[in-house]
């Protein structure tokens, strides 16, 4: 079986430059992969299609950064955490969520899952990436 491969990383980052957050949808089972990968992790189908992600999500866990796990490019956000994120489209992954700190962690943890949304931000190296932030109450 011949598989037509394309540059997933390139297409994803070009989408971010256009203000679009892209994932890959499986036409066989409907599963949406984000971050995008070639094969469907549910049924194994290699023929997935590009779709725009809504950006709506739920935060299921909160882990504050420690000295060894903190990435320098996120320090500019001051208040952020790592957490398990579930997109409206179904994908679950670990990501960065803005607006969480030592001061509000306990209160927010008691309210999990929390509504969050995707935000495209520019990294220090001039490349855009996706982070999430808490929805307003």
One Martini backbone bead per residue (centre of mass of N, CA, C, O) as a GRO file, in nm:
protein
  137
    1UNK     BB    1   0.094   0.038   0.025
    2UNK     BB    2   0.050   0.366  -0.061
    3UNK     BB    3   0.173   0.664   0.095
    4UNK     BB    4   0.081   0.997   0.125
    5UNK     BB    5   0.311   1.237   0.211
    6UNK     BB    6   0.330   1.517   0.424
    7UNK     BB    7   0.394   1.830   0.579
    8UNK     BB    8   0.270   1.862   0.881
    9UNK     BB    9   0.434   2.085   1.020
   10UNK     BB   10   0.414   2.299   0.803
   11UNK     BB   11   0.103   2.323   0.786
   12UNK     BB   12   0.057   2.397   1.082
   13UNK     BB   13   0.236   2.664   1.085
   14UNK     BB   14   0.088   2.805   0.852
   15UNK     BB   15  -0.183   2.816   0.995
   16UNK     BB   16  -0.093   2.997   1.231
   17UNK     BB   17  -0.021   3.242   1.047
   18UNK     BB   18  -0.348   3.246   0.966
   19UNK     BB   19  -0.513   3.169   1.245
   20UNK     BB   20  -0.496   2.847   1.239
   21UNK     BB   21  -0.612   2.539   1.383
   22UNK     BB   22  -0.477   2.221   1.313
   23UNK     BB   23  -0.595   1.901   1.217
   24UNK     BB   24  -0.677   1.545   1.204
   25UNK     BB   25  -0.918   1.359   1.015
   26UNK     BB   26  -1.108   1.069   1.020
   27UNK     BB   27  -1.321   0.926   0.781
   28UNK     BB   28  -1.392   0.656   0.926
   29UNK     BB   29  -1.429   0.753   1.262
   30UNK     BB   30  -1.380   1.087   1.331
   31UNK     BB   31  -1.116   1.135   1.441
   32UNK     BB   32  -0.916   1.382   1.613
   33UNK     BB   33  -0.590   1.511   1.564
   34UNK     BB   34  -0.409   1.655   1.847
   35UNK     BB   35  -0.169   1.694   1.730
   36UNK     BB   36  -0.078   1.639   1.420
   37UNK     BB   37  -0.112   1.326   1.244
   38UNK     BB   38  -0.132   1.079   1.019
   39UNK     BB   39  -0.251   0.869   1.209
   40UNK     BB   40  -0.497   0.703   1.355
   41UNK     BB   41  -0.536   0.622   1.704
   42UNK     BB   42  -0.797   0.437   1.673
   43UNK     BB   43  -0.785   0.276   1.362
   44UNK     BB   44  -0.510   0.339   1.167
   45UNK     BB   45  -0.559   0.537   0.959
   46UNK     BB   46  -0.378   0.714   0.687
   47UNK     BB   47  -0.640   0.888   0.574
   48UNK     BB   48  -0.622   1.201   0.653
   49UNK     BB   49  -0.764   1.527   0.737
   50UNK     BB   50  -0.796   1.854   0.728
   51UNK     BB   51  -0.876   2.061   1.020
   52UNK     BB   52  -1.041   2.291   1.206
   53UNK     BB   53  -1.010   2.409   1.519
   54UNK     BB   54  -1.197   2.561   1.765
   55UNK     BB   55  -1.048   2.573   2.078
   56UNK     BB   56  -1.226   2.419   2.252
   57UNK     BB   57  -1.196   2.327   2.611
   58UNK     BB   58  -1.061   2.109   2.868
   59UNK     BB   59  -0.946   2.103   3.200
   60UNK     BB   60  -0.817   1.816   3.406
   61UNK     BB   61  -0.530   1.938   3.493
   62UNK     BB   62  -0.270   2.049   3.740
   63UNK     BB   63   0.072   2.165   3.669
   64UNK     BB   64   0.327   2.306   3.802
   65UNK     BB   65   0.614   2.446   3.747
   66UNK     BB   66   0.939   2.354   3.756
   67UNK     BB   67   1.264   2.410   3.723
   68UNK     BB   68   1.297   2.152   3.514
   69UNK     BB   69   1.001   2.207   3.345
   70UNK     BB   70   1.063   2.488   3.253
   71UNK     BB   71   1.010   2.704   2.992
   72UNK     BB   72   1.144   2.997   2.893
   73UNK     BB   73   0.906   3.095   2.692
   74UNK     BB   74   0.684   3.098   2.947
   75UNK     BB   75   0.776   3.320   3.157
   76UNK     BB   76   0.618   3.569   3.030
   77UNK     BB   77   0.332   3.467   3.157
   78UNK     BB   78   0.383   3.369   3.466
   79UNK     BB   79   0.083   3.238   3.446
   80UNK     BB   80   0.113   2.878   3.453
   81UNK     BB   81   0.042   2.550   3.315
   82UNK     BB   82   0.008   2.212   3.318
   83UNK     BB   83  -0.215   1.991   3.117
   84UNK     BB   84  -0.504   1.822   3.060
   85UNK     BB   85  -0.646   1.823   2.732
   86UNK     BB   86  -0.981   1.867   2.588
   87UNK     BB   87  -1.121   1.872   2.302
   88UNK     BB   88  -1.414   1.908   2.143
   89UNK     BB   89  -1.309   1.686   1.924
   90UNK     BB   90  -1.141   1.474   2.158
   91UNK     BB   91  -0.867   1.537   2.212
   92UNK     BB   92  -0.580   1.431   2.414
   93UNK     BB   93  -0.345   1.640   2.601
   94UNK     BB   94  -0.054   1.810   2.670
   95UNK     BB   95  -0.039   2.150   2.808
   96UNK     BB   96  -0.072   2.501   2.802
   97UNK     BB   97  -0.193   2.720   3.073
   98UNK     BB   98  -0.325   3.019   3.133
   99UNK     BB   99  -0.384   3.161   3.471
  100UNK     BB  100  -0.198   2.984   3.657
  101UNK     BB  101  -0.126   2.957   4.012
  102UNK     BB  102  -0.052   2.926   4.336
  103UNK     BB  103  -0.299   3.102   4.429
  104UNK     BB  104  -0.534   2.942   4.227
  105UNK     BB  105  -0.509   2.630   4.219
  106UNK     BB  106  -0.703   2.518   4.435
  107UNK     BB  107  -0.962   2.646   4.328
  108UNK     BB  108  -0.942   2.523   4.037
  109UNK     BB  109  -0.924   2.221   4.109
  110UNK     BB  110  -1.219   2.211   4.235
  111UNK     BB  111  -1.343   2.281   3.919
  112UNK     BB  112  -1.290   2.042   3.773
  113UNK     BB  113  -1.350   2.103   3.477
  114UNK     BB  114  -1.225   2.354   3.259
  115UNK     BB  115  -1.270   2.621   3.066
  116UNK     BB  116  -1.108   2.658   2.748
  117UNK     BB  117  -0.873   2.823   2.511
  118UNK     BB  118  -0.723   2.893   2.230
  119UNK     BB  119  -0.388   3.034   2.159
  120UNK     BB  120  -0.195   3.236   1.959
  121UNK     BB  121   0.163   3.250   1.985
  122UNK     BB  122   0.472   3.406   2.012
  123UNK     BB  123   0.781   3.321   2.000
  124UNK     BB  124   1.107   3.424   2.040
  125UNK     BB  125   1.179   3.283   1.741
  126UNK     BB  126   0.912   3.359   1.548
  127UNK     BB  127   0.712   3.134   1.636
  128UNK     BB  128   0.420   2.977   1.641
  129UNK     BB  129   0.179   2.881   1.899
  130UNK     BB  130  -0.007   2.673   2.129
  131UNK     BB  131  -0.228   2.782   2.375
  132UNK     BB  132  -0.403   2.820   2.682
  133UNK     BB  133  -0.705   2.960   2.835
  134UNK     BB  134  -0.910   3.085   3.048
  135UNK     BB  135  -1.220   3.131   3.092
  136UNK     BB  136  -1.458   3.337   3.151
  137UNK     BB  137  -1.715   3.357   3.395
   0.00000   0.00000   0.00000
